[in-house]
Amino acid sequence: MELFIIFIEGIASFLSPCVLPMLPMYVSYFAGQDKDFKRTIINSLGFVLGFTIIFVLLGVFASTLGKLITANSKYINIIFGIIVILFGLHYMGILNIRILNKSMGIKKNNDKLSFFSAIIFGMIFSVCWTPCVGVFLSSALMMSATSENILKGGIMLFIYSIGLGIPFILTSIFLERLKNTFNLIKKHYNIINKIAGIILIFSGIILIF
């Protein structure tokens, strides 16, 4: 049951206001200017592998320090909550956090993107967006921490990564069919960002309290 819950949390992270609005740009980045289908799938697999590696390591780390993390979970949630609120204020245009602009900005010249560079990109994604998906990720990490078993902790975060990764891969496969959806997202990008910001602020408040 725990693994199923963690899998659902991974899917929920994909639907978070930080990840979903950026999806068209991520998938376009995987595809490159020539929109090669095979290349898109390979790069998306590399991307998923990249953030899976980081999240599994986090799971191992959490289970290793299980008692310490559990004892200080309140303070950890407060820190995550504050960061998520700052993310929300950035999305609403109230704050300008430059590092987020850099992490969200994807280079147009992506012809040289390979499987291995996609892995690195996935690792960077996991680090930059950890606070943003913190509501679900912190829940998965807490479950991993309470297990106090390194192998189980790693497996839990692997399942979480699968839940987050499958929608990325499916989106890459059905890229052409989702064009209208992507265009709609791009057209209303500013509105989506503001709504995302409000949701993030509420998520941060829930984490803190």
trRosetta pair geometry for C-beta under 8 A, 3 or more apart (Angstrom, degrees):
i j d omega theta_ij theta_ji phi_ij phi_ji
1 4 5.7 -55 -152 34 35 112
1 5 6.4 36 152 -20 67 105
2 5 5.8 -57 -153 35 31 112
2 6 6.3 28 152 -17 66 108
2 143 5.9 164 -162 -177 112 134
2 156 7.1 -47 137 -115 111 111
3 6 5.7 -54 -146 38 33 111
3 7 6.3 40 151 -24 64 103
3 155 7.5 -42 -107 135 115 103
3 156 6.8 -126 -103 -114 71 66
3 159 5.1 -124 -160 -132 87 174
4 7 5.6 -51 -150 32 32 115
4 8 6.6 32 152 -17 64 103
5 8 5.8 -55 -153 36 32 111
5 9 6.4 35 148 -22 64 105
5 143 7.6 160 90 -84 122 165
6 9 5.4 -50 -149 34 35 116
6 10 6.7 44 149 -24 63 98
6 140 4.9 94 -135 -121 97 101
6 143 6.5 -132 -75 70 112 151
6 156 5.4 -139 -115 -168 172 81
6 157 7.8 -100 -179 -83 135 31
6 159 5.0 77 100 96 118 116
6 160 4.9 -76 168 -70 98 84
6 163 7.1 -171 129 -6 61 143
7 10 5.6 -50 -158 27 34 115
7 11 6.9 31 147 -14 64 101
7 159 5.1 -71 -71 164 82 101
7 160 7.1 -129 -87 -90 34 37
7 162 6.6 -32 -125 81 90 102
7 163 4.2 159 -167 -70 53 122
8 11 5.6 -51 -153 36 38 111
8 12 6.2 41 148 -21 67 106
8 163 6.6 -99 -33 -142 10 147
9 12 5.4 -51 -144 38 34 116
9 13 6.5 45 151 -28 63 99
9 136 4.1 165 -174 -168 94 105
9 137 7.7 161 150 -65 118 34
9 139 5.9 -144 -128 79 150 122
9 140 5.4 -176 98 -57 149 106
9 160 6.1 -33 85 -126 103 95
9 163 6.6 88 68 95 52 158
10 13 5.6 -48 -153 26 32 115
10 14 7.1 36 148 -20 60 99
10 136 7.3 174 -67 147 27 133
10 140 7.7 64 -59 -74 78 150
10 159 7.1 -147 -23 131 141 59
10 160 4.3 164 -71 -169 107 49
10 161 6.4 -105 -128 -26 134 8
10 162 6.4 66 121 69 170 52
10 163 2.2 119 73 77 121 110
10 164 4.1 -104 -173 -31 89 72
10 165 7.6 -32 170 6 127 66
11 14 5.6 -49 -160 28 38 115
11 15 6.8 25 148 -9 66 106
11 163 4.6 -87 -33 179 70 98
11 164 7.1 -144 -68 -77 29 41
11 166 7.6 -29 -92 57 89 110
11 167 6.5 113 -134 -30 74 125
12 15 5.7 -62 -152 44 37 106
12 16 7.0 65 144 -54 64 84
12 136 5.2 168 87 -91 112 148
12 163 8.0 1 14 147 65 127
13 16 5.4 -22 -160 -16 40 120
13 19 6.7 71 148 -7 66 150
13 133 4.1 45 -146 -153 106 129
13 136 4.6 -133 -66 69 93 143
13 137 6.6 73 -101 -49 137 86
13 160 7.7 55 1 179 143 94
13 163 7.4 95 30 108 105 104
13 164 5.0 -31 77 -99 121 109
14 19 5.6 -110 -151 108 36 148
14 20 7.0 85 150 -70 58 82
14 163 7.5 -141 -14 137 115 73
14 164 5.3 164 -55 -141 94 60
14 167 4.4 102 177 52 162 145
14 168 7.1 -136 -125 -42 121 79
15 19 7.4 14 15 69 7 113
15 20 5.7 28 -149 -59 38 128
15 167 8.0 -161 -50 -102 75 178
16 19 5.1 72 60 16 88 101
16 20 6.7 176 69 -10 39 95
16 132 6.5 135 130 143 139 91
16 133 5.3 -165 4 -102 164 80
16 135 7.6 160 -112 40 126 114
16 136 7.3 -131 -63 7 126 125
17 20 6.7 -50 -118 38 26 105
17 21 6.8 20 -173 -10 58 112
17 91 7.2 51 138 -151 119 171
17 192 7.8 -179 -150 166 89 81
17 195 7.0 -149 -127 108 130 76
17 196 3.0 161 177 -141 119 88
17 197 7.5 -141 141 -31 145 30
17 199 4.7 139 -27 68 145 130
17 200 5.8 -115 68 -47 131 94
18 21 7.7 -88 -176 34 13 97
18 22 7.3 -12 154 0 53 121
18 87 6.6 -25 -90 170 120 138
18 91 7.9 -115 -96 -71 69 137
18 129 5.7 155 133 -145 137 107
18 132 3.5 41 -47 171 171 138
18 133 6.6 -117 53 -51 131 74
18 196 6.8 140 -62 -179 42 126
18 200 7.0 84 -53 -89 94 125
19 22 6.2 -85 -163 43 32 104
19 23 6.8 56 149 -59 70 88
19 129 6.7 79 -75 -168 89 151
19 132 7.4 146 -40 120 78 128
19 133 6.9 32 -34 -70 120 114
20 23 5.6 -23 -159 -21 38 118
20 185 7.9 -137 147 -130 83 137
21 185 6.3 177 -136 -175 60 114
21 189 6.6 112 -168 -142 112 76
21 192 4.9 155 -104 129 122 129
21 193 6.4 130 -174 -75 170 67
21 196 6.0 -74 -16 -52 137 152
22 25 5.5 -61 -172 45 67 111
22 26 5.8 69 133 -28 89 105
22 104 6.3 -119 -110 -141 127 92
23 26 5.6 -57 -144 35 34 112
23 27 6.2 24 165 -13 70 108
23 171 6.3 -88 -175 -174 120 163
23 182 7.5 -122 100 -109 95 91
23 185 7.4 -21 56 140 99 174
24 27 6.2 -61 -146 41 27 105
24 28 6.1 27 157 -18 65 111
24 182 4.0 121 -105 -150 119 106
24 185 5.8 175 -23 77 128 131
24 186 6.1 -68 63 -56 167 101
25 28 5.7 -55 -143 39 30 112
25 29 6.2 37 154 -26 63 106
25 104 7.9 66 82 179 158 73
25 106 5.2 157 165 19 112 139
26 29 5.6 -58 -155 31 29 115
26 30 6.7 29 150 -19 64 101
26 47 7.5 116 -178 -164 109 162
26 106 7.4 -176 -85 -70 43 155
26 168 7.4 -68 126 -139 137 104
27 30 5.6 -47 -152 31 37 113
27 31 6.4 34 151 -20 66 107
27 40 7.2 32 -171 -157 77 113
27 44 7.4 11 -120 -89 70 119
27 168 7.9 -170 -80 -161 89 71
27 171 5.6 -107 -84 129 137 109
27 172 5.7 -166 -135 -92 99 68
27 175 5.8 176 165 -113 130 107
27 182 7.8 -104 57 -99 132 138
28 31 5.7 -57 -147 37 33 111
28 106 7.9 131 80 100 99 148
29 32 7.9 32 177 -64 30 44
29 43 7.9 -144 116 143 73 141
29 106 4.9 -89 -82 -178 130 144
29 110 5.3 -152 -153 -129 68 171
29 113 6.8 128 164 -73 79 167
29 121 7.8 -174 134 -169 135 157
30 39 7.5 165 156 127 70 77
30 40 4.8 82 124 -145 104 64
30 43 4.0 171 -151 96 83 122
30 44 4.9 29 -143 -59 157 80
30 47 6.7 -75 -90 -21 115 139
30 113 7.3 -132 -127 124 33 147
30 118 6.9 61 -117 -121 84 127
30 172 5.9 -52 97 -117 154 120
31 34 7.8 -147 153 72 78 53
31 35 4.9 7 166 -122 122 50
31 36 6.7 161 -167 44 66 52
31 37 8.0 -4 -129 -89 94 33
31 39 6.8 101 -147 92 38 101
31 40 4.3 5 -94 -90 70 108
31 43 7.8 -141 -50 50 28 138
31 172 7.7 180 -62 -145 89 87
31 175 6.6 114 -73 -148 136 166
32 35 7.0 -138 75 -47 68 28
32 36 6.2 3 53 21 119 95
32 39 6.0 -24 11 119 125 143
32 40 7.8 -130 13 -71 82 74
32 43 8.0 141 -30 -20 96 159
32 110 5.5 -139 -110 101 66 92
32 111 5.6 88 -155 -108 116 47
32 113 6.3 -157 -77 43 99 112
33 110 7.3 148 -28 57 81 78
33 111 6.0 -32 18 -76 109 91
34 39 7.7 64 75 34 105 150
34 111 7.7 72 -8 -120 101 91
35 40 7.5 4 -166 -52 48 124
35 175 7.9 -171 -157 117 96 146
36 39 3.8 58 89 17 114 117
36 40 6.5 180 90 -20 58 83
37 40 5.6 -53 -151 29 31 115
37 41 6.7 26 156 -16 65 103
37 175 7.8 -161 -116 32 78 128
38 41 6.0 -56 -154 35 32 108
38 42 6.3 27 153 -16 66 109
39 42 5.8 -57 -144 39 32 110
39 43 6.0 26 160 -14 67 111
40 43 6.2 -62 -146 41 23 106
40 44 6.2 21 157 -18 63 111
40 172 4.9 175 150 -171 102 104
40 175 6.4 -62 178 -31 161 150
41 44 5.8 -58 -145 37 27 109
41 45 6.4 29 155 -20 63 106
41 169 7.3 54 -143 -153 73 85
41 172 5.8 148 -92 128 52 127
41 173 6.6 54 -95 -82 102 75
42 45 5.8 -56 -153 35 29 112
42 46 6.5 30 149 -18 64 106
42 115 5.3 -70 158 -87 104 101
42 118 7.6 148 124 22 70 159
43 46 5.4 -50 -148 36 36 114
43 47 6.3 42 151 -24 65 103
43 113 5.8 42 -123 135 137 115
43 114 7.6 -162 -97 162 93 14
43 115 6.5 -126 -92 -96 52 50
43 118 4.2 -175 -156 -88 70 150
43 172 8.0 -175 72 -135 83 146
44 47 5.4 -47 -147 33 35 117
44 48 6.4 35 153 -17 64 103
44 118 7.4 -79 -48 -174 16 142
44 168 5.7 -179 -168 140 106 97
44 169 5.3 144 131 -104 126 60
44 171 7.9 -175 -135 70 147 84
44 172 4.0 -97 -43 -47 161 161
45 48 5.8 -53 -147 37 31 110
45 49 6.3 34 152 -21 64 107
45 115 7.4 -18 79 -138 96 98
45 118 7.7 65 69 115 54 141
45 169 6.7 55 -76 -106 67 112
46 49 5.6 -54 -147 37 31 114
46 50 6.4 40 152 -28 63 103
46 114 7.8 130 -79 124 175 52
46 115 4.3 179 -72 -165 137 60
46 116 6.8 -103 -149 -58 136 16
46 117 7.7 49 140 66 147 45
46 118 3.2 88 93 88 125 116
46 119 4.6 -85 -178 -50 90 71
46 121 7.7 65 117 44 102 102
46 122 6.6 -164 131 -15 61 128
47 50 5.7 -51 -155 25 29 116
47 51 7.1 11 158 -3 63 100
47 118 4.8 -74 -52 173 72 96
47 119 7.3 -128 -77 -84 26 30
47 121 5.7 -43 -111 89 87 106
47 122 4.1 151 -166 -71 45 106
47 125 7.0 43 -168 6 94 149
47 168 6.7 -124 97 156 122 147
48 51 6.6 -62 -151 43 31 95
48 52 6.0 37 152 -26 66 113
48 122 6.3 -102 -12 -125 10 145
48 161 7.2 123 -179 165 82 98
48 164 7.8 167 -135 101 89 84
48 165 3.6 83 -145 -142 120 120
48 168 5.8 174 -74 74 105 136
48 169 6.4 -19 -39 -51 149 102
49 52 5.4 -58 -144 36 30 117
49 53 6.5 38 157 -28 65 100
49 119 5.4 -41 88 -114 106 94
49 122 6.3 118 67 65 53 165
50 53 6.1 -53 -159 24 27 110
50 54 7.2 15 151 -8 60 105
50 118 6.8 -147 -25 130 130 58
50 119 4.1 158 -74 -167 98 47
50 120 6.3 -103 -124 -10 135 9
50 121 6.2 143 37 67 174 53
50 122 2.1 132 64 71 118 110
50 123 4.3 -101 180 -33 100 68
50 124 7.7 -17 155 15 136 63
50 125 7.0 90 103 33 121 106
50 126 7.0 -161 126 -11 82 116
51 54 5.6 -53 -152 39 43 111
51 55 6.0 39 154 -17 73 109
51 122 4.3 -111 -22 172 76 91
51 123 6.6 -171 -77 -83 48 31
51 125 5.4 -59 -72 82 120 107
51 126 3.8 154 -133 -60 85 111
51 161 6.3 175 109 -136 86 107
51 164 7.2 -82 108 105 134 136
51 165 7.4 179 68 -78 109 100
52 55 5.9 -60 -142 42 29 106
52 56 6.0 31 160 -21 66 109
52 122 7.5 -10 8 152 69 136
52 158 6.6 50 -167 -131 102 64
52 161 3.8 114 -112 165 78 154
52 162 7.7 57 -111 -55 120 57
52 165 6.5 -7 -61 -54 110 143
53 56 6.1 -58 -148 36 23 109
53 57 6.5 23 154 -17 61 108
53 119 7.6 45 1 -171 137 100
53 122 7.8 97 25 107 99 116
53 123 6.5 -31 67 -91 115 98
54 57 5.8 -58 -153 36 30 112
54 58 6.5 33 149 -21 65 105
54 122 7.9 -170 5 129 115 82
54 123 5.4 134 -44 -136 123 71
54 126 4.0 150 70 102 145 154
54 127 6.7 -113 -153 -52 158 76
55 58 5.3 -49 -150 33 36 116
55 59 6.5 41 149 -22 65 101
55 126 6.1 -127 -45 -145 85 135
55 137 7.5 -112 -128 -137 108 110
55 157 4.5 -166 145 171 87 111
55 158 7.6 155 100 -77 103 35
55 160 6.1 -131 162 86 139 114
55 161 4.8 164 65 -68 142 111
56 59 5.4 -50 -152 32 35 115
56 60 6.5 37 150 -18 65 101
56 154 5.0 41 -169 -155 90 81
56 157 4.9 171 -98 95 41 113
56 158 5.2 38 -96 -69 108 80
56 161 6.8 -46 -46 -14 85 144
57 60 5.6 -50 -148 35 34 112
57 61 6.2 36 151 -19 65 107
58 61 5.5 -55 -147 39 31 113
58 62 6.1 34 153 -23 66 106
58 137 8.0 -2 120 -180 154 111
58 141 6.3 -62 145 -104 108 114
58 157 6.0 163 72 -131 88 160
59 62 5.7 -51 -143 34 29 112
59 63 6.4 24 159 -14 63 106
59 140 7.5 -56 -95 140 101 101
59 141 6.9 -132 -98 -112 58 67
59 144 4.6 -124 -148 -140 79 157
59 153 4.3 168 158 154 82 78
59 154 5.0 143 97 -97 118 31
59 155 7.7 -150 143 38 150 33
59 156 5.5 176 -147 69 133 90
59 157 2.9 -143 -46 -6 133 129
59 158 7.3 -92 28 -20 161 66
59 160 7.7 167 -70 23 128 126
60 63 6.1 -59 -148 39 27 106
60 64 6.3 31 152 -23 63 109
60 150 5.4 34 -145 -159 81 84
60 153 5.5 137 -94 100 31 116
60 154 4.8 25 -67 -72 89 94
60 157 7.8 -91 -19 29 62 136
61 64 5.7 -56 -149 33 29 114
61 65 6.5 -7 164 14 66 107
62 65 6.6 -75 -145 56 25 84
62 66 6.8 67 149 -86 61 62
62 69 5.7 -12 -150 -12 76 172
62 141 4.5 -156 -101 -166 159 85
62 142 7.7 -98 -175 -68 135 22
62 144 4.4 71 93 99 128 115
62 145 4.4 -86 167 -69 95 83
62 153 5.7 -175 73 -159 88 128
62 157 7.9 128 27 -50 127 129
63 66 5.5 5 -156 -61 37 105
63 144 5.1 -86 -57 161 90 86
63 145 6.2 -145 -85 -104 40 33
63 147 5.6 -35 -121 76 108 98
63 148 5.9 152 -168 -125 74 17
63 149 5.7 -63 -171 64 133 34
63 150 5.2 168 99 -94 127 37
63 152 6.6 150 -119 73 151 80
63 153 2.7 -121 -29 -49 135 150
63 154 7.5 -80 15 -26 141 63
64 150 6.0 40 -69 -93 82 95
64 153 7.5 -120 -22 48 63 166
65 68 4.5 -50 177 48 94 118
65 69 5.3 97 112 -27 93 99
65 145 7.1 -39 90 -132 65 101
66 69 6.1 -65 -144 38 23 105
66 70 6.1 18 163 -16 64 112
66 144 7.8 -132 -100 123 94 60
66 145 4.3 151 -129 -178 65 64
66 146 6.3 149 -162 -79 112 15
66 147 6.9 -132 -110 61 139 49
66 148 3.8 -112 37 -88 166 78
66 153 7.8 -130 -72 -80 106 135
67 70 5.9 -57 -143 39 27 111
67 71 6.2 27 158 -21 63 110
67 148 6.9 40 -39 -99 78 123
68 71 5.9 -59 -149 36 26 111
68 72 6.4 -8 162 10 63 113
69 72 6.4 -77 -144 54 26 89
69 73 6.4 61 152 -74 65 77
69 76 6.7 19 -157 -37 78 158
69 141 7.3 -107 173 145 150 101
69 142 7.2 -155 135 -111 115 59
69 145 4.2 -103 80 -135 131 149
70 73 5.7 -12 -151 -37 32 114
70 142 7.2 106 -99 -152 72 80
70 145 5.4 176 -51 130 86 122
70 146 6.0 99 -88 -84 129 74
72 75 4.9 -45 -178 41 88 112
72 76 5.8 94 121 -27 86 98
73 76 5.5 -57 -144 39 34 114
73 77 6.1 36 157 -22 68 106
73 142 6.1 60 -126 -116 128 116
73 145 7.9 175 -82 78 108 155
74 77 6.0 -57 -152 35 26 110
74 78 6.6 29 150 -22 62 105
75 78 5.5 -48 -150 31 35 115
75 79 6.6 37 152 -19 65 102
76 79 5.8 -54 -153 34 32 111
76 80 6.4 29 151 -14 66 108
76 138 7.0 165 131 -145 110 121
77 80 5.6 -55 -144 42 33 111
77 81 5.9 39 154 -27 66 108
77 138 6.5 121 -100 163 75 154
77 207 4.9 -159 -177 173 88 82
77 208 6.6 170 131 -95 91 29
78 81 5.5 -54 -146 34 27 116
78 82 6.5 29 156 -20 63 103
78 207 7.5 171 -84 127 23 90
78 208 5.2 67 -119 -128 62 77
79 82 6.0 -54 -152 32 28 109
79 83 6.6 25 152 -15 62 108
80 83 5.8 -60 -151 38 32 111
80 84 6.2 31 153 -20 68 108
80 131 6.0 -173 -146 -137 69 76
80 134 4.1 -179 -170 173 119 147
80 138 5.6 -16 -98 -65 177 146
80 204 7.8 -156 124 -129 64 74
80 207 5.4 -107 95 171 100 148
81 84 5.7 -55 -146 36 30 110
81 85 6.4 32 154 -20 64 105
81 134 7.8 -142 -63 106 40 139
81 204 4.3 115 -170 -172 65 68
81 205 6.8 117 -167 -69 117 14
81 206 7.6 -164 -119 66 113 46
81 207 3.5 -171 -82 87 96 109
81 208 3.6 -176 127 -51 167 83
82 85 5.7 -53 -151 34 31 113
82 86 6.6 33 151 -19 63 104
82 204 6.7 124 -65 -170 12 120
82 208 7.1 87 -48 -82 68 119
83 86 5.7 -54 -154 34 33 114
83 87 6.6 39 147 -22 64 102
83 131 3.8 -86 126 -155 131 142
83 134 7.0 100 77 -26 115 156
83 204 7.5 -165 65 -120 45 117
84 87 5.3 -48 -153 31 36 117
84 88 6.6 40 148 -22 64 102
84 131 5.7 -156 -65 160 66 89
84 132 6.7 132 -117 -114 79 36
84 134 5.6 -121 -62 43 118 126
84 135 7.2 77 -110 -43 159 89
84 200 5.4 -151 171 -178 85 88
84 201 7.8 171 127 -94 84 25
84 203 5.5 -96 157 98 143 101
84 204 3.6 -175 86 -82 102 96
84 207 6.3 101 28 14 143 147
85 88 5.4 -51 -152 33 35 115
85 89 6.5 35 151 -18 66 102
85 200 7.1 163 -102 133 28 87
85 201 5.3 63 -132 -127 72 64
85 204 3.6 -156 -51 109 79 165
85 205 7.0 88 -84 -47 114 68
86 89 5.7 -50 -147 36 34 111
86 90 6.4 39 150 -23 63 104
86 95 6.5 -54 -162 66 72 163
86 97 6.6 83 155 -62 104 143
86 204 8.0 135 6 -108 55 160
87 90 5.6 -56 -155 33 31 115
87 91 6.5 29 151 -18 66 105
87 97 7.7 -61 -102 26 47 153
87 100 7.2 151 -125 -103 75 148
87 131 6.4 172 -40 111 132 110
87 132 5.3 168 -150 -97 166 85
87 197 7.8 -158 123 -123 63 67
87 200 5.1 -107 95 175 100 148
87 204 7.7 162 40 -59 95 128
88 91 5.7 -54 -149 35 33 110
88 92 6.4 25 155 -13 65 108
88 196 7.6 -154 -124 126 69 63
88 197 4.4 112 -171 -168 64 62
88 198 6.8 131 -165 -56 116 10
88 199 7.3 -161 -116 68 114 47
88 200 3.3 -171 -78 88 96 106
88 201 3.7 -169 127 -50 161 74
88 202 8.0 142 -114 8 159 55
88 203 7.7 164 -61 41 129 94
88 204 6.3 -122 -4 -3 130 128
89 92 5.8 -58 -146 41 31 108
89 94 4.4 -77 -168 69 85 115
89 95 4.2 54 122 6 109 112
89 197 6.7 119 -66 -164 13 114
89 201 7.0 90 -50 -84 69 109
90 93 7.8 45 174 -67 30 22
90 94 7.6 -84 -67 55 21 71
90 95 4.9 -56 -78 80 62 96
90 96 6.9 109 -133 -112 82 21
90 97 4.6 -49 -100 14 135 108
90 100 5.5 61 162 55 157 161
90 197 7.2 -161 67 -114 48 110
91 193 4.8 -156 -175 -180 87 80
91 194 6.9 176 135 -90 88 25
91 196 5.0 -101 173 93 154 100
91 197 3.3 -167 86 -74 103 94
91 200 6.3 108 22 19 139 142
92 193 7.4 174 -82 134 32 85
92 194 5.4 74 -121 -131 68 67
92 197 3.5 -178 -46 131 84 162
92 198 6.9 94 -80 -49 120 66
92 201 7.8 3 -24 -35 135 126
93 96 7.9 13 -155 -72 49 79
93 193 7.7 76 -37 124 91 124
93 194 7.4 -29 2 -91 103 88
93 197 7.8 -86 2 -58 61 166
94 197 7.9 138 8 -180 103 146
96 101 7.5 8 -173 -37 82 127
97 100 4.4 58 93 7 105 114
97 101 7.3 170 91 -14 57 83
98 101 5.4 -54 -155 32 42 114
98 102 6.5 39 151 -18 71 103
99 102 5.6 -52 -152 36 36 113
99 103 6.3 32 152 -17 67 107
99 128 7.8 -160 146 -132 98 99
100 103 5.6 -54 -141 39 34 108
100 104 6.0 25 159 -13 67 110
100 128 7.6 135 -115 -174 59 108
101 104 6.1 -61 -142 43 26 103
101 105 6.0 27 158 -26 63 112
102 105 5.8 -55 -141 32 27 111
103 124 7.2 -165 -136 154 95 103
103 128 4.1 159 -152 -150 150 151
103 129 7.7 178 150 -49 139 79
106 110 7.3 -4 162 -63 100 134
107 110 5.9 140 90 -64 89 84
109 112 7.7 24 143 10 87 96
110 113 4.7 5 176 -23 89 121
112 117 7.3 57 124 9 80 166
113 117 5.4 -132 -146 88 57 126
113 118 6.1 76 174 -63 99 87
113 121 7.6 6 -143 -30 111 147
114 117 4.9 90 47 14 74 101
114 118 6.8 -126 97 -8 37 90
115 118 5.6 -57 -152 33 28 115
115 119 6.8 35 148 -24 62 99
116 119 5.5 -42 -155 24 38 116
116 120 6.9 37 148 -15 63 99
117 120 5.4 -47 -152 35 41 114
117 121 6.3 49 146 -24 66 103
118 121 5.2 -48 -146 35 35 118
118 122 6.4 42 150 -23 64 101
119 122 5.6 -52 -153 33 31 113
119 123 6.6 34 148 -20 63 102
120 123 5.5 -51 -152 32 35 114
120 124 6.5 35 150 -18 66 103
121 124 5.7 -53 -150 36 32 111
121 125 6.3 40 148 -25 63 104
122 125 5.3 -48 -147 31 33 118
122 126 6.6 35 154 -22 64 101
123 126 5.8 -52 -153 31 32 111
123 127 6.7 26 152 -14 64 105
124 127 5.9 -58 -151 38 33 108
124 128 6.0 25 157 -15 69 112
125 128 6.1 -62 -141 41 25 105
125 129 5.8 -12 173 12 65 119
126 129 6.8 -73 -131 52 18 88
126 130 6.2 46 163 -61 59 93
127 130 6.2 -29 -149 -13 24 115
128 132 8.0 6 127 1 66 121
129 132 4.5 -57 -161 41 72 121
129 133 5.8 45 144 -4 96 101
130 133 6.7 -70 -143 50 26 87
130 134 6.5 62 148 -76 60 83
130 137 6.3 -118 -156 99 69 168
131 134 5.0 -13 -158 -41 37 126
132 200 7.1 -44 -143 -123 76 123
133 136 5.6 -49 172 49 85 100
133 137 4.9 83 112 -22 92 114
133 164 7.8 34 -161 -110 164 135
134 137 5.5 -63 -121 52 31 105
134 138 5.0 33 177 -25 73 112
134 203 8.0 132 67 141 89 117
134 207 6.7 23 113 -106 114 154
135 138 6.7 -50 -138 32 10 105
135 139 7.0 9 150 -16 49 110
135 203 5.0 -78 -60 -170 136 116
135 206 7.2 37 -121 82 116 119
135 207 6.2 -116 -97 -70 75 109
136 139 5.6 -55 -154 33 34 115
136 140 6.5 32 151 -17 66 105
136 160 7.9 158 141 -152 101 114
137 140 5.6 -55 -151 37 35 111
137 141 6.2 33 152 -18 68 107
137 160 7.2 104 -117 172 65 145
138 141 5.5 -52 -143 40 34 113
138 142 6.2 40 154 -24 65 103
138 207 7.2 79 48 -134 157 116
139 142 5.8 -51 -148 32 29 112
139 143 6.7 29 153 -16 62 104
140 143 5.8 -55 -152 36 32 111
140 144 6.3 34 148 -19 64 107
140 156 6.3 167 -176 148 90 105
140 157 6.2 113 145 -98 122 69
140 160 4.6 48 -146 -87 160 146
141 144 5.3 -53 -148 38 35 115
141 145 6.1 40 151 -26 67 103
141 157 7.4 38 -87 -85 67 112
142 145 5.4 -48 -144 32 32 114
142 146 6.5 31 156 -19 64 103
143 146 6.0 -53 -147 35 30 109
143 147 6.9 38 150 -28 60 102
143 156 6.1 -163 103 -165 106 149
144 147 5.8 -53 -159 23 33 116
144 152 7.4 175 -139 116 68 79
144 153 4.0 86 -171 -138 101 81
144 156 4.6 -166 -87 73 94 144
144 157 6.1 10 -79 -41 150 96
145 148 7.3 27 168 -64 43 62
145 153 7.4 69 -66 -116 33 120
147 152 4.6 -127 161 103 147 129
147 153 5.7 -175 69 -66 125 77
147 156 7.0 175 -5 -29 152 143
149 152 3.9 48 88 24 116 114
149 153 6.1 172 82 -19 56 86
150 153 5.7 -58 -146 35 26 114
150 154 6.5 25 157 -17 63 106
151 154 5.9 -57 -153 35 29 110
151 155 6.4 27 152 -18 65 108
152 155 5.6 -54 -146 37 33 112
152 156 6.3 40 154 -26 66 103
153 156 5.8 -50 -149 29 29 114
153 157 6.8 15 158 -6 62 105
154 157 6.3 -65 -152 42 30 100
154 158 6.2 36 150 -25 66 108
155 158 5.3 -54 -147 33 33 117
155 159 6.5 34 154 -20 66 102
156 159 5.9 -55 -155 33 30 109
156 160 6.6 32 147 -20 63 105
157 160 5.0 -43 -145 34 42 119
157 161 6.3 48 152 -22 66 100
158 161 5.7 -53 -151 35 31 113
158 162 6.6 37 148 -23 63 102
159 162 5.5 -48 -150 30 35 115
159 163 6.6 38 151 -19 63 102
160 163 5.8 -56 -157 34 32 113
160 164 6.5 23 150 -11 66 108
161 164 5.6 -57 -147 43 34 108
161 165 5.6 30 156 -21 70 116
162 165 5.6 -59 -133 42 27 109
162 166 6.1 37 167 -33 65 102
163 166 6.6 -40 -139 18 21 110
164 167 7.3 -70 -176 33 31 101
164 168 7.3 25 143 -15 65 113
165 168 5.5 -60 -157 35 45 115
165 169 6.3 37 153 -18 77 105
166 169 5.8 -58 -148 38 33 108
166 170 6.1 30 157 -17 68 109
167 170 5.6 -55 -139 41 33 111
167 171 6.1 39 158 -24 66 105
168 171 5.8 -57 -151 34 26 112
168 172 6.6 28 151 -20 62 105
169 172 5.6 -53 -153 33 34 113
169 173 6.5 33 150 -21 66 104
170 173 5.6 -52 -149 34 34 113
170 174 6.3 0 163 11 69 109
171 174 6.5 -72 -139 56 26 86
171 175 6.9 67 152 -82 60 65
171 178 6.4 -35 -151 16 76 169
172 175 5.9 -5 -161 -53 32 106
174 177 4.6 -48 -179 46 92 116
174 178 5.5 88 119 -23 91 106
175 178 6.1 -76 -150 42 24 104
175 179 7.4 55 151 -59 61 78
176 179 6.0 -17 -167 -30 37 112
178 181 4.7 -51 -168 42 75 118
178 182 5.8 80 132 -27 86 98
179 182 5.6 -57 -149 37 32 112
179 183 6.2 32 154 -20 67 105
180 183 5.6 -52 -147 35 32 112
180 184 6.4 35 152 -22 63 104
181 184 5.7 -55 -153 33 32 113
181 185 6.5 33 150 -20 65 104
182 185 5.6 -53 -151 34 34 113
182 186 6.3 32 152 -18 66 105
183 186 5.7 -53 -147 38 32 111
183 187 6.2 37 153 -26 65 106
184 187 5.7 -51 -146 32 30 115
184 188 6.6 -7 164 13 64 108
185 188 6.7 -80 -149 55 24 83
185 189 6.5 60 149 -82 63 75
185 192 6.5 11 -156 -35 73 165
186 189 5.5 -9 -152 -46 33 114
188 191 4.6 -46 -179 44 90 117
188 192 5.6 98 118 -28 88 97
189 192 5.6 -58 -146 38 30 112
189 193 6.2 35 155 -25 65 105
190 193 5.6 -51 -149 31 30 115
190 194 6.7 28 154 -17 63 103
191 194 5.9 -56 -153 35 33 109
191 195 6.4 29 152 -15 66 107
192 195 5.8 -57 -147 40 32 110
192 196 5.9 37 152 -24 66 108
193 196 5.5 -54 -145 37 29 115
193 197 6.3 35 153 -25 63 103
194 197 5.5 -48 -150 30 32 115
194 198 6.7 33 152 -18 63 101
195 198 5.8 -52 -154 33 34 111
195 199 6.5 33 150 -17 66 106
196 199 5.7 -56 -149 38 32 111
196 200 6.2 34 153 -21 66 107
197 200 5.7 -55 -147 35 30 112
197 201 6.5 32 154 -22 64 103
198 201 5.8 -53 -151 32 31 111
198 202 6.6 26 153 -13 64 106
199 202 5.9 -59 -152 40 32 108
199 203 6.2 34 150 -22 66 108
200 203 5.4 -53 -145 36 33 114
200 204 6.3 36 154 -21 66 103
201 204 5.7 -52 -150 34 30 113
201 205 6.6 31 151 -19 63 105
202 205 5.6 -52 -149 35 34 113
202 206 6.4 37 152 -21 65 103
203 206 5.7 -53 -150 34 32 113
203 207 6.5 36 150 -22 64 104
204 207 5.6 -51 -150 32 33 115
204 208 6.5 31 153 -19 65 105
205 208 5.8 -55 -149 35 32 110
205 209 6.2 -6 165 14 68 111
206 209 6.7 -75 -138 56 24 84
